[in-house]
Amino acid sequence: MHLPELPTIFVKGDEERKAYFTIQAKELIEAGWVIKGQEKPEPKLEAKKEVFEVIEEKPAPKTRISTKTKEEGEGK
């Protein structure tokens, strides 16, 4: 099957190759080639600065939990 744009130009580094069929394009993409004009921008090696906020957690106040029901607590 033919590609929609003939020829479709693929680039890798400084090299260019032309593809006319979808199988050619598929093989070039698998080999690391990209369509001219759609090159991936080179990733920047800039370190990300992440700021972590330290949150001081106070322990919850201790409360007494009764296991008795109201009926048991009334002296029955």
GITA-V499613 format. One line per field, one symbol per residue. phi: phi as a letter, one per 40 degrees, with the letter a starting at -180 (. if undefined). A space follows every 10 residues. Layout:
phi->???
This chain:
phi->.cccbbcccb bagccbbbbb bccccccccc cgcbccgbcc cccccccccb bbccbccccc ccbcbccccd ccccgc
